Amino acid sequence: MEPIPIPARVHYELLLQMLERKTILAVERNSIQYEQVNQLIVTLRKALAIQKQLEDSCQQANLPVEPRWSLNEIKSE
């Protein structure tokens, strides 16, 4: 069976670091934009947690997963 492609966790971490270290500091506290950035951070954290659950369920079902860094595949011969 082919491994199930999933995003590498580093993709989530990069986005979260950007939002938490740069974006949130660039918007005014208690503004609509601040709340939107905060919701985006929460949503990304939830997505990462759900992906971890998916990885765990695949492991329990003996289904291989393959973290991907991009959409481009490198095919070796």
N, C-alpha and C positions, 0 to 999 in steps of 0.2 A: 504494500500500500504506500502511496505517495504521502510524504509528510504534509500536514496541514499548515499552510503558511499563515503566520501571525506577525503583527508588527513587533519589532524588537522593543523591549521595554525602555530602552534609551530614548526612543522617540517621545514617550510620555514625559520622561524626566527632563528632556530638553525644553519642551513646551512649558512644563510646570516651573522650571527655573526661570525662564524668560518672564512668565507672567508674575511670579512671586518676587523676583528681584528687580525687574525693570518696569513692567507695565503698571503694576499696582501702585508703584511709587510715582508714576507720571500722571496719574489722575487724581483729582481732588477727593479727599476723604469725604465720606457721606454724600457723594454725588451718585447720580444714576450710573455713570460709567464705572465708578468704583464698585458698585454692587454687581454690575454686569461682569466685570473682571473676576470678582470674587466667586460668582456663580460658575463662571468658566473653569476656575481652579477646582471647585467642588466637583463639577461634572467630569473633568479629566481624572481626578482621583478615583471617582466611582468607576469610570471606564477601565482604569488600570486594575482596580480590584476585581471587576468582572472578568477581565482577560486572565488574571491569575486563577480565578475559579475555572475558567474554560481550560486552561493548561492543566490544572489538577484533575479535572474530570477526564480529559484526554489521556493523561498518564494512567489513571485508574482503569480506563478502558483499553489500555495498551495501544492507543492511537498516537503515532509519532507527530510531533509538531516541529516546525522549523521557523525560528524567529527570522524575520526578513528586515533588511536595512533599507531596501528600496523595492520598487516594482520591477526593476530590471533583474533578470536572472542571468547568472553566469553558468553556462552549461559546460561542464568538463567532459572530455571524451575519454 
